[in-house]
Amino acid sequence: MFCRLISTQYFVFVFGKVSVLTIVALALERWYSVVKPIDYKMKFTRKRIYIYIATTWLISGIANGSKPVKAKLNDTSLRCEWSAISYPKEIFIPSYTTLTFFIPTAITWLSFLHVAKVLQRSPAERNVRFRNTRKKLTRMCAIVALLLTISWLPNQVFYTLSAFDITKAETLLHHFTIVLAMFNSCVNPWICCFTNRDYKAGFKRLLCFGCEKIHSHQSRLSSIVGESDVGDGVRHVLRFQYINRGLTIDSKQDMELTSYSTS
């Protein structure tokens, strides 16, 4: 069991790929909150969030399911060895890296770029507080996407090339790319913590077991821009989304949008 789960680095890559998929989920959550704020509360209920989390772990576990099969214990030397299993690695390995890294990374970049574009074109851009908050959100998105790419790209390219015998696994360079990829999982939570008030409050609730309960002053829809002090800016974005979808806003709906932005 040690050879199949530990020596093959099964858990390492399961946790690593969960981190990648979590970043994709966060990127899509930011995209929904900005581009489709009216549908946001329905798509990201507590129950659905639990389902999304379970799905990321399930996908990562299945995607790395071949690793435990590839190793076994040598009864003579009592060392873990890779099993000589014949499989079309020229197809399997590129497919694995494409589905678990290249496509998720592309989704992350496209989501963040679209978020930045929509916020920049919003009528609320004239609001100074909204503009400052937009810059903070854009900076956080750019840092997360950039670190994801820099950390994982060398390892995934290296692994893809190994399918064609261009690179060799289990070398010093290969192990360095693995460490670099795992570094991404270590820094992502801190990036979110120091660049977003919601995440920071969540960290405090998680770590301060004996502290006084910390209450968040942000509503669900205020996550459109990631801050609680944007007030009118959030309402302008919501009005902007209503108009884009061809909907009219009566006085009652306007009051509801105002309550969302100030709650």
C-alpha positions in Angstrom: 0.0 0.0 0.0 2.9 2.3 0.7 4.3 1.8 -2.7 1.0 2.3 -4.4 -0.1 5.5 -2.6 3.0 7.1 -1.2 5.9 6.2 -3.4 3.9 7.0 -6.6 3.1 10.4 -5.1 -0.6 9.7 -5.6 -1.8 11.9 -2.8 0.6 14.7 -3.8 -0.9 15.0 -7.2 -4.4 14.4 -6.1 -4.0 17.4 -3.6 -2.2 19.4 -6.3 -4.9 18.8 -8.9 -7.6 19.6 -6.4 -5.8 23.0 -5.9 -5.9 23.6 -9.6 -9.6 22.8 -9.9 -10.3 24.9 -6.9 -8.8 27.9 -8.6 -10.9 27.2 -11.6 -14.0 27.1 -9.4 -13.1 30.4 -7.8 -12.5 31.9 -11.2 -16.0 30.8 -12.4 -17.5 32.0 -9.1 -16.0 35.5 -9.7 -17.2 35.4 -13.3 -20.8 34.5 -12.2 -20.8 37.2 -9.6 -19.9 39.9 -12.1 -21.3 38.8 -15.4 -24.4 37.0 -14.1 -25.1 38.5 -10.7 -28.9 37.8 -10.9 -28.2 34.0 -11.2 -25.3 34.1 -8.7 -27.3 33.2 -5.6 -29.0 30.3 -7.3 -25.7 28.8 -8.7 -23.7 29.2 -5.5 -25.9 28.1 -2.7 -24.3 26.3 0.3 -25.6 22.9 -1.0 -24.2 23.5 -4.5 -20.8 24.6 -3.1 -20.5 21.3 -1.2 -21.3 19.5 -4.4 -18.7 21.5 -6.3 -16.1 20.7 -3.7 -16.9 17.0 -3.7 -16.8 17.0 -7.5 -13.2 18.5 -7.6 -12.0 15.8 -5.3 -13.7 13.1 -7.3 -12.3 14.3 -10.6 -8.8 14.6 -9.2 -8.9 11.2 -7.6 -10.1 9.5 -10.8 -7.7 11.4 -13.0 -4.8 10.2 -10.9 -6.2 6.7 -10.5 -3.6 5.0 -12.7 -0.7 5.9 -10.4 -1.4 3.3 -7.7 -1.5 0.6 -10.3 2.0 1.4 -11.7 4.0 0.6 -8.5 4.6 -2.6 -6.5 7.0 -3.8 -3.7 10.0 -5.9 -4.8 10.0 -8.8 -2.4 13.7 -9.4 -2.8 15.1 -5.8 -2.4 12.1 -4.6 -0.4 12.0 -1.5 -2.5 9.2 0.1 -4.5 9.5 -0.4 -8.2 7.5 0.8 -11.2 5.5 -2.0 -12.8 6.1 -2.6 -16.5 2.5 -1.9 -17.7 1.9 -1.5 -21.4 -0.4 1.4 -22.2 -0.6 4.1 -25.0 1.3 6.8 -23.1 1.5 8.9 -26.2 -2.2 9.3 -25.9 -2.8 9.0 -22.2 -0.3 11.4 -20.8 -1.1 14.4 -23.2 -4.8 13.8 -22.5 -4.2 13.8 -18.8 -2.2 17.1 -18.8 -4.7 18.7 -21.2 -7.8 17.8 -19.1 -6.3 18.5 -15.7 -4.1 21.5 -16.4 -4.2 23.2 -19.8 -8.0 23.4 -20.1 -8.5 24.5 -16.5 -5.8 27.1 -16.8 -7.3 28.5 -20.0 -10.7 28.7 -18.3 -9.2 30.5 -15.4 -7.5 33.1 -17.6 -10.5 33.7 -19.8 -12.8 34.0 -16.8 -10.6 36.6 -15.0 -10.0 38.5 -18.2 -13.7 38.7 -18.9 -14.3 39.8 -15.3 -11.8 42.6 -15.7 -13.3 43.7 -19.0 -16.9 43.8 -17.7 -15.9 45.7 -14.6 -13.9 48.2 -16.6 -16.9 48.9 -18.9 -19.4 49.2 -16.0 -21.2 52.5 -15.4 -20.1 52.2 -11.8 -16.5 52.8 -13.0 -17.1 56.5 -12.3 -17.4 55.7 -8.6 -14.0 56.1 -6.9 -14.5 53.4 -4.4 -15.8 51.0 -7.0 -12.7 51.8 -9.2 -10.3 51.1 -6.4 -12.1 47.8 -5.5 -12.0 46.8 -9.1 -8.3 47.2 -9.2 -7.9 45.1 -6.1 -10.0 42.3 -7.5 -8.2 42.5 -10.9 -4.9 42.3 -9.1 -5.9 39.3 -7.1 -7.2 37.5 -10.2 -4.0 38.3 -12.1 -1.7 37.1 -9.3 -3.6 33.8 -8.8 -3.8 33.0 -12.6 -0.1 33.9 -13.1 1.2 31.8 -10.2 -1.0 28.9 -11.3 0.6 29.1 -14.8 4.2 29.6 -13.6 4.1 26.9 -11.0 2.4 24.1 -12.9 3.5 24.7 -16.5 7.1 23.3 -16.2 5.9 20.1 -14.6 3.0 19.5 -17.0 5.2 20.3 -20.1 7.9 18.0 -18.7 5.4 15.2 -18.1 3.9 15.6 -21.5 7.2 15.4 -23.3 8.1 12.3 -21.3 5.4 10.5 -23.2 7.5 10.9 -26.3 10.8 10.0 -24.5 12.0 13.6 -24.9 12.4 14.0 -21.1 13.1 11.5 -18.4 11.1 11.1 -15.2 12.6 10.7 -11.7 15.5 13.1 -12.5 16.6 16.1 -10.4 14.9 18.4 -12.9 11.7 16.4 -12.7 11.6 16.6 -8.9 12.2 20.3 -9.1 9.2 20.8 -11.3 7.1 18.8 -8.8 8.2 21.0 -5.9 7.4 24.1 -7.9 3.9 22.8 -8.7 3.3 22.0 -5.1 4.5 25.5 -4.1 1.4 26.9 -5.9 -0.9 25.0 -3.5 0.9 26.5 -0.5 0.7 30.2 -1.6 -2.8 30.3 -3.1 -4.7 30.4 0.3 -2.5 33.3 1.5 -3.0 35.3 -1.7 -6.8 35.0 -1.3 -6.5 35.9 2.4 -4.5 39.1 2.0 -6.3 40.4 -1.1 -10.0 39.7 -0.2 -11.9 40.6 2.9 -14.3 37.7 2.6 -11.5 35.1 2.6 -9.6 37.0 5.3 -12.7 36.8 7.6 -13.1 33.1 6.8 -9.5 32.5 7.8 -10.0 34.3 11.1 -13.2 32.2 11.8 -11.3 29.0 11.0 -8.1 29.8 13.0 -9.4 31.8 15.9 -11.1 28.9 17.8 -11.3 30.9 21.1 -11.8 34.3 19.6 -15.0 36.2 19.5 -17.2 35.3 16.6 -16.4 37.5 13.6 -19.3 38.8 11.6 -19.0 39.5 7.9 -20.4 42.9 6.8 -20.8 41.8 3.2 -23.8 40.4 1.4 -23.6 37.6 -1.1 -24.0 40.0 -4.0 -21.3 42.4 -2.7 -18.8 39.7 -3.8 -19.3 41.2 -7.3 -16.3 43.4 -6.6 -14.9 41.7 -3.4 -15.4 44.6 -1.0 -18.2 45.7 1.4 -17.8 49.5 0.9 -18.7 49.8 -2.7 -22.4 50.7 -2.0 -23.7 52.5 -5.1 -21.1 50.8 -7.3 -22.7 47.4 -6.7 -26.1 48.7 -7.4 -24.9 50.3 -10.7 -23.5 47.0 -11.8 -26.7 45.2 -11.0 -28.7 47.8 -12.9 -26.3 47.5 -15.8 -26.8 43.7 -15.9 -30.6 44.1 -15.8 -30.5 46.5 -18.7 -28.1 44.3 -20.7 -30.6 41.5 -20.4 -33.4 43.6 -21.7 -35.2 43.9 -18.4 -36.9 47.0 -17.0 -36.4 48.2 -13.5 -39.3 49.6 -11.6 -39.1 51.5 -8.3 -39.6 48.4 -6.2 -36.8 46.5 -7.9 -34.6 49.5 -7.6 -35.1 49.5 -3.9 -34.3 45.8 -3.8 -31.0 46.4 -5.6 -30.2 49.2 -3.2 -30.8 46.9 -0.3 -28.5 44.3 -1.8 -25.7 46.8 -2.3 -25.9 48.1 1.3 -26.6 44.9 3.2 
